[in-house]
């Protein structure tokens, strides 16, 4: 049995990044030569646009796609996924391997440096993971480290991770996840989040890029870091500016007019469809691991544990009725023009262990909605209709089509008089705080995977203490999740993963309904997009050039 902190394995989802600004001189002290100037890189400048948002640059304080997108450019990782692959390899590590069933030993490459000149040693690595667990921020990824007992820095280049359970099949992947960016112990605080301004001022970077100018959720400028020794190699473009957009229509306008070079997250499905016919740009599709789902707060949902009318059977019937009424095909086709496809379980199609557990249990049994079944469930549980349901979505985090998406969900739930939905929206910065403070009875979330394994869609959500913080707890599910993570036989592990999905489908902590692909729109002269739009689900600027 693991402790509360160790059971938590998160990931949220969620979204956003980008910005842009004039690039300032870097601090490496190298001369401005043809091989990339003071920091390296292949020359030239790229401007990237996005509507995603950053929460914080501190890896201990954010678990969202927008923040992680920045971290992937500027922080080093022990292990990483090379372009075009979902599999991890040593990054700033020279080697990484199990040296005992509960010991994972990493040897760093010699002579590593932070961009500020500080030595990057095993002491920084130990500090990184110790502070993740010490801070354990509600919106951070510390729950991914549920199996980490302690970290030992044996010498300047040797780190030993002592694990609680033997044969952890996902720990190497976790080292490449949002819990994995290594930070400079001379810049970051040990027991509290470090402000963005202090991180940028401290030049505490050692990834492919350093940040040279930072205007929060407005404009960020990067320069290639010549001393990066990781698996991704030298960045192909010296300077990158990332610009945040409040409105996707302006993002579309700028990419089609050539004012920016890349638009990545999030254009509307209609805009993407329109741009596919525009000869001035390329629309590039990549493998999809993103999912969309409704989360229920087990304390505050109708008949939830902390409500005056608390009744577990009625609360379950409400969740089941929602699952009966969702018409995934309609949302897919009408809102997203097929760029998102129906999802009927918790692990998306294409990953080992994926099932369609929800399809046979809810709706018409074939993927369609069934109002008669929903009405029957509610009546059998003694639920008075219409059920009043507060439903929240973010208007700026999951793309501009969220309003249409949730307007359709509201219509689907209300069509037969079974629900009365109070639909509300909140900007992401506040939303990410409210959802963990029991403000929303039911709410929108999306998931952007940290690594290409079914585990990444189970542990963050369904361990007893999880990223959702929605008060769902099932000891059998908890134990099965821990079991699959250390099961070495592939067939046996797949069987356990399938069982987990069946168990959760019966209780409906969340209702997943869509799976999406990665899409980037780039100028005709931009190269390398397909290299980074891969199954690692990490959009690395260093692969791009023009």
C-alpha positions in Angstrom: 0.0 0.0 0.0 1.5 3.3 -1.0 1.3 6.6 0.8 -1.1 9.3 -0.3 1.6 11.3 -2.0 3.0 8.3 -3.7 -0.3 7.1 -5.1 -0.9 10.4 -6.9 0.1 10.1 -10.5 -1.0 13.0 -12.6 -1.0 14.5 -15.9 -3.8 17.0 -16.8 -4.4 18.1 -19.3 -4.8 20.4 -20.6 -3.0 22.8 -23.0 -1.3 25.9 -24.3 2.1 27.6 -25.0 3.7 30.1 -27.3 4.6 33.6 -27.5 7.1 35.8 -29.3 9.4 38.7 -28.9 12.7 40.2 -30.1 15.6 38.0 -29.2 18.1 39.5 -26.9 21.8 38.6 -26.7 22.5 35.4 -24.8 24.9 34.9 -21.9 27.1 32.0 -23.0 30.1 34.1 -23.8 30.8 32.4 -27.1 31.7 34.6 -30.1 29.1 35.4 -32.8 30.2 32.9 -35.5 28.5 31.5 -38.5 27.7 28.3 -36.8 24.9 30.0 -34.8 26.2 33.1 -33.0 26.5 33.3 -29.3 24.3 30.3 -28.5 24.4 28.2 -31.6 21.7 27.0 -33.9 21.5 26.9 -37.7 20.7 30.6 -38.2 17.5 32.3 -39.2 14.4 33.2 -37.2 11.0 31.4 -36.9 7.8 32.9 -35.4 5.3 30.5 -33.9 1.7 31.4 -33.0 -0.6 29.7 -30.5 -3.7 30.3 -28.4 -2.4 28.0 -25.6 -1.4 29.5 -22.3 1.4 29.0 -19.9 0.7 28.6 -16.2 4.2 28.7 -14.9 7.8 27.9 -16.0 8.5 26.1 -12.8 8.1 22.3 -13.6 6.9 21.7 -10.0 3.9 24.0 -10.5 2.2 23.1 -13.8 0.9 20.1 -15.5 -0.5 21.5 -18.7 0.4 21.3 -22.3 1.1 25.0 -22.7 3.7 25.2 -19.9 5.2 21.8 -20.8 5.7 23.1 -24.4 8.0 25.8 -23.1 9.8 23.4 -20.8 10.5 21.0 -23.6 12.5 23.7 -25.3 14.6 25.0 -22.4 15.1 22.4 -19.7 17.2 19.3 -20.0 15.8 15.8 -19.4 17.6 12.6 -18.3 15.7 10.7 -20.9 13.8 12.0 -23.9 12.1 10.8 -27.1 14.1 11.5 -30.2 12.3 12.9 -33.3 9.9 10.4 -34.9 9.8 8.0 -31.9 7.6 7.4 -28.9 10.4 5.5 -27.1 12.8 7.1 -24.6 16.5 7.3 -24.9 19.2 8.9 -22.9 19.2 12.7 -23.3 21.7 14.4 -21.1 22.4 11.0 -19.7 25.2 8.8 -21.0 23.3 5.7 -19.8 20.3 4.7 -17.8 19.3 1.2 -16.6 18.0 -0.9 -13.8 20.9 -2.0 -11.7 18.6 -3.8 -9.3 14.8 -4.4 -9.3 14.2 -1.2 -7.3 17.3 0.8 -8.4 17.4 2.8 -11.6 20.8 4.2 -12.2 21.5 7.2 -14.5 25.0 8.3 -15.5 25.2 11.9 -16.8 27.4 13.0 -19.7 30.5 14.7 -18.4 31.0 18.5 -18.4 27.3 19.5 -18.5 26.7 23.2 -18.0 23.7 25.4 -17.4 23.5 28.4 -19.7 24.4 30.7 -16.7 27.7 28.9 -16.4 26.8 26.7 -13.4 27.8 23.1 -13.4 24.9 20.7 -14.1 25.5 17.7 -11.9 23.8 14.8 -10.1 23.2 17.2 -7.3 20.8 19.2 -9.5 19.0 16.0 -10.5 18.5 14.9 -6.9 17.4 18.5 -6.0 14.9 18.4 -8.9 13.0 15.3 -7.8 13.3 16.1 -4.1 11.6 19.4 -4.6 8.9 18.0 -6.8 7.8 15.7 -3.9 8.4 18.4 -1.3 6.2 21.0 -3.1 3.6 18.6 -4.3 1.7 21.4 -5.9 -2.0 20.7 -6.7 -1.4 21.7 -10.3 2.0 20.1 -10.6 3.1 16.6 -11.8 4.5 15.3 -8.5 1.9 12.5 -8.5 3.7 10.9 -11.4 6.5 10.1 -8.9 4.3 7.8 -6.9 6.9 5.0 -7.0 9.9 7.1 -6.1 11.3 6.3 -2.6 14.4 8.5 -2.8 17.2 9.9 -5.0 20.8 9.4 -4.3 23.6 11.4 -5.9 26.6 9.0 -5.7 29.1 11.3 -7.4 28.9 14.3 -9.7 27.6 12.2 -12.7 25.9 9.2 -11.1 22.3 9.3 -9.8 20.4 6.3 -8.3 16.6 6.4 -8.1 15.4 4.1 -5.4 11.9 2.8 -6.2 9.2 1.4 -3.9 8.0 -1.3 -6.3 10.2 -3.6 -8.4 10.3 -3.7 -12.2 8.6 -0.4 -12.8 7.8 -0.5 -16.5 7.0 3.2 -16.9 9.6 4.9 -14.7 11.9 5.6 -17.7 9.0 7.2 -19.5 8.2 9.3 -16.4 11.7 10.8 -16.6 10.7 12.3 -19.9 7.4 13.6 -18.7 6.4 16.9 -17.0 7.9 15.5 -13.8 11.2 15.2 -15.5 12.7 18.6 -16.4 15.9 19.1 -14.5 16.3 22.4 -12.8 19.3 24.4 -11.5 19.5 24.1 -7.7 21.3 27.5 -7.5 18.3 29.3 -9.1 15.2 27.3 -8.0 13.8 27.3 -4.4 13.8 23.9 -2.7 10.4 24.1 -1.1 8.3 26.6 -3.0 7.6 27.5 -6.6 10.1 29.9 -8.2 8.7 32.9 -10.1 9.0 33.0 -13.9 11.0 36.2 -13.7 13.6 34.7 -11.4 14.0 31.6 -13.7 14.5 33.8 -16.8 16.8 36.2 -14.9 18.8 33.3 -13.6 19.2 31.9 -17.2 18.5 28.5 -15.6 18.3 26.6 -19.0 20.2 23.8 -20.6 17.8 22.5 -23.3 18.0 23.2 -27.1 17.1 26.8 -26.4 17.3 29.5 -23.7 14.7 32.2 -23.1 16.0 35.6 -23.8 12.9 37.6 -23.5 9.7 36.7 -21.6 6.4 38.5 -21.6 3.9 36.2 -19.9 1.3 34.7 -22.3 2.2 37.5 -24.7 5.5 37.0 -26.3 8.6 34.8 -25.6 11.9 34.7 -27.5 14.4 31.9 -27.6 17.9 31.4 -28.8 19.6 28.1 -29.5 21.9 26.9 -26.7 25.3 25.8 -28.2 26.2 23.7 -25.1 23.2 21.5 -25.3 24.4 17.9 -25.3 21.1 16.1 -25.5 19.7 13.5 -27.9 17.9 16.0 -30.1 21.1 17.5 -31.4 21.6 21.2 -32.3 18.6 23.3 -33.0 18.1 23.9 -36.7 17.0 27.5 -36.2 18.9 30.0 -34.1 16.1 32.3 -33.0 12.5 31.4 -32.3 9.7 33.8 -31.2 6.5 32.4 -29.9 3.4 34.6 -29.9 0.2 34.1 -27.9 -3.1 34.8 -29.4 -6.3 35.5 -27.5 -8.4 34.8 -30.7 -7.9 31.9 -33.1 -9.3 34.0 -35.9 -6.3 36.3 -35.6 -4.0 33.3 -35.5 -5.5 32.0 -38.8 -5.2 35.4 -40.4 -1.5 35.7 -39.5 -0.5 32.3 -40.7 -2.4 32.7 -44.0 -0.9 36.1 -44.6 2.6 34.9 -43.8 3.0 37.1 -40.6 4.0 34.0 -38.7 5.7 30.8 -39.8 3.8 28.2 -37.7 0.4 28.0 -36.1 0.2 25.2 -33.6 -2.8 24.9 -31.2 -5.5 25.8 -31.7 -7.3 26.7 -34.8 -10.9 25.8 -35.3 -11.8 22.7 -37.3 -13.4 25.0 -39.8 -10.3 27.1 -40.1 -8.1 24.0 -40.6 -10.5 22.7 -43.3 -10.3 26.1 -45.0 -6.5 26.3 -44.8 -6.1 22.9 -46.4 -7.2 24.6 -49.6 -4.8 27.5 -49.3 -1.7 27.1 -51.5 0.2 29.6 -49.3 0.5 27.2 -46.4 1.0 23.5 -45.5 -1.4 21.7 -43.1 0.6 18.9 -41.4 -1.2 16.1 -39.5 0.5 14.0 -36.8 -0.5 11.1 -34.6 -3.1 11.9 -32.0 -3.1 11.1 -28.3 -5.3 14.0 -27.1 -8.6 13.1 -25.5 -11.6 15.2 -24.3 -13.7 14.2 -21.3 -16.2 15.4 -18.8 -15.0 15.1 -15.2 -17.4 14.7 -12.3 -16.6 15.9 -8.8 -17.8 13.1 -6.5 -18.4 15.6 -3.7 -20.3 18.3 -5.4 -22.1 16.7 -8.4 -25.9 16.1 -8.0 -26.3 13.7 -5.1 -22.5 14.0 -4.4 -21.0 13.1 -1.0 -21.0 16.7 0.3 -24.4 17.8 -1.0 -27.5 17.9 1.2 -29.2 15.1 -0.8 -26.1 12.9 -0.9 -26.8 9.4 -2.3 -24.2 7.3 -4.1 -26.7 5.3 -6.1 -28.4 8.4 -7.4 -25.1 10.1 -8.1 -24.0 7.1 -10.2 -27.3 7.1 -12.1 -26.7 10.8 -12.9 -23.3 10.0 -14.3 -24.7 7.0 -16.2 -27.5 9.1 -17.7 -24.9 11.7 -19.0 -23.0 8.8 -20.6 -26.2 7.6 -22.2 -27.1 11.0 -23.7 -23.7 12.0 -25.2 -23.7 11.8 -29.0 -20.0 11.6 -29.9 -20.5 11.3 -33.7 -22.5 14.5 -33.7 -19.8 16.4 -31.8 -17.1 14.9 -34.0 -18.7 15.8 -37.3 -20.6 19.0 -36.5 -18.1 20.8 -34.3 -14.8 19.3 -35.3 -15.4 18.2 -39.0 -13.9 14.8 -38.2 -10.6 16.2 -36.8 -11.6 14.6 -33.6 -13.1 11.1 -33.6 -15.5 9.4 -31.1 -13.8 7.8 -28.1 -15.5 5.1 -26.1 -12.9 4.3 -23.3 -10.1 5.8 -21.3 -7.1 4.7 -23.3 -7.3 6.1 -26.9 -7.4 3.9 -29.9 -4.0 2.9 -31.2 -2.3 2.2 -27.9 -1.8 -1.3 -26.6 -4.6 -2.2 -24.2 -7.2 0.2 -25.6 -10.8 -1.0 -25.4 -14.2 0.4 -26.0 -15.6 -0.3 -22.6 -18.1 2.5 -22.6 -19.8 1.6 -25.9 -21.6 -1.5 -24.7 -22.5 -0.1 -21.3 -24.2 3.2 -22.3 -26.4 4.7 -24.9 -27.7 2.4 -27.6 -24.9 -0.1 -27.1 -23.4 0.7 -30.5 -22.0 4.2 -29.8 -25.1 6.2 -30.2 -27.2 8.1 -27.6 -30.3 6.6 -26.0 -32.6 8.9 -24.1 -35.0 6.1 -23.1 -32.2 4.2 -21.4 -31.1 7.4 -19.5 -34.7 8.0 -18.4 -35.0 4.5 -17.2 -31.8 4.7 -15.2 -32.8 7.9 -13.4 -36.3 6.6 -12.6 -34.9 3.3 -11.3 -32.7 5.2 -8.9 -35.4 7.5 -7.8 -33.9 10.6 -9.3 -36.3 13.5 -9.9 -36.0 15.1 -13.4 -34.9 17.4 -14.7 -31.6 17.0 -12.9 -30.0 20.4 -12.3 -26.3 20.0 -13.4 -23.7 22.7 -13.2 -21.3 22.2 -16.2 -18.1 24.3 -16.7 -15.7 24.6 -19.6 -12.7 26.8 -20.3 -13.1 29.4 -23.1 -9.4 29.8 -23.8 -7.6 26.5 -23.0 -8.9 23.8 -25.3 -9.4 25.8 -28.4 -12.0 28.1 -29.8 -14.5 25.4 -30.6 -15.0 24.6 -26.9 -18.0 26.9 -26.8 -19.7 25.0 -29.7 -18.7 21.7 -28.2 -20.3 22.4 -24.8 -23.3 24.1 -26.2 -23.9 20.8 -28.1 -23.4 18.7 -25.0 -25.8 21.0 -23.1 -28.4 20.5 -25.9 -27.9 16.7 -25.9 -28.4 16.5 -22.1 -31.5 18.7 -22.1 -33.2 17.5 -25.3 -35.5 15.0 -23.6 -36.1 17.0 -20.4 -33.9 14.8 -18.2 -31.4 17.5 -17.4 -31.3 21.3 -16.8 -27.8 22.3 -17.5 -26.3 25.5 -16.1 -23.4 26.0 -18.6 -20.6 28.4 -17.5 -17.2 29.3 -18.7 -14.0 30.5 -17.0 -10.6 31.5 -18.3 -7.9 28.8 -17.7 -5.8 30.6 -15.1 -8.8 30.7 -12.7 -10.3 27.5 -14.0 -7.2 25.5 -13.1 -7.5 26.7 -9.5 -11.3 26.3 -9.2 -11.5 22.8 -10.5 -9.3 21.5 -7.6 -11.2 23.6 -5.1 -14.5 21.7 -5.6 -16.1 24.7 -7.4 -17.3 22.7 -10.4 -19.8 19.8 -10.1 -18.9 18.7 -13.7 -16.4 20.2 -16.0 -14.4 19.9 -19.2 -10.8 18.6 -19.3 -8.5 17.5 -22.1 -5.5 15.3 -21.9 -2.3 15.6 -23.8 -0.1 12.6 -23.1 3.3 12.8 -21.6 4.4 9.4 -23.0 2.9 6.9 -25.4 1.7 4.2 -23.0 -1.8 3.3 -21.7 -0.5 4.0 -18.2 -0.5 7.7 -18.9 -4.2 7.7 -19.3 -4.9 5.7 -16.1 -2.5 6.6 -13.3 -3.1 10.4 -13.4 -6.9 10.0 -13.2 -7.8 7.0 -11.2 -5.3 6.4 -8.4 -6.9 7.1 -5.1 -5.2 10.5 -5.0 -5.0 11.8 -8.5 -4.5 14.8 -10.7 -8.2 15.3 -11.1 -8.7 15.8 -7.3 -12.4 14.8 -7.9 -12.7 12.6 -4.8 -13.0 9.4 -6.8 -11.5 6.4 -5.0 -11.6 2.7 -5.7 -9.0 0.5 -4.0 -9.3 -2.3 -6.5 -8.7 0.1 -9.4 -5.8 1.7 -7.4 -4.2 -1.7 -6.9 -4.7 -2.8 -10.5 -3.0 0.4 -11.7 0.0 -0.2 -9.5 0.0 -3.8 -10.7 0.1 -3.0 -14.4 3.0 -0.7 -13.9 5.3 -3.5 -12.7 3.9 -6.4 -14.8 6.7 -7.5 -17.1 4.8 -9.9 -19.3 3.2 -7.9 -22.1 0.1 -10.0 -22.5 -0.6 -10.1 -18.8 0.0 -6.3 -18.5 -2.5 -5.7 -21.4 -5.1 -7.8 -19.7 -4.8 -5.8 -16.5 -5.0 -2.5 -18.5 -8.2 -3.7 -20.1 -9.7 -4.7 -16.7 -9.0 -1.2 -15.3 -10.9 0.4 -18.2 -13.9 -1.9 -17.5 -13.9 -1.1 -13.8 -13.7 2.6 -14.3 -16.3 2.5 -17.1 -18.8 1.1 -14.6 -18.3 4.0 -12.2 -17.7 6.9 -14.6 -15.2 9.1 -12.7 -15.0 10.8 -16.2 -16.8 10.4 -19.4 -14.3 10.5 -22.3 -15.9 11.2 -25.7 -13.4 12.5 -28.3 -9.9 11.7 -29.5 -7.9 14.2 -31.6 -5.0 14.4 -33.9 -2.1 16.8 -33.8 -2.4 19.5 -36.5 0.1 22.3 -37.4 -0.3 24.9 -40.2 3.1 26.2 -41.5 4.4 28.3 -44.3 5.4 26.7 -47.5 9.1 27.2 -46.7 9.0 25.7 -43.3 10.7 22.3 -43.0 10.8 19.6 -40.2 7.2 19.8 -39.0 6.6 16.1 -39.6 9.8 15.3 -37.6 8.5 16.9 -34.4 4.7 16.2 -34.9 5.3 12.7 -33.8 4.1 10.1 -31.4 6.2 11.6 -28.6 3.5 14.4 -28.5 6.2 17.0 -27.9 6.4 19.9 -30.3 10.1 20.7 -30.4 11.1 23.9 -32.1 14.6 22.7 -32.7 13.4 20.4 -35.6 12.0 23.4 -37.6 13.7 25.5 -40.1 13.0 27.5 -43.2 
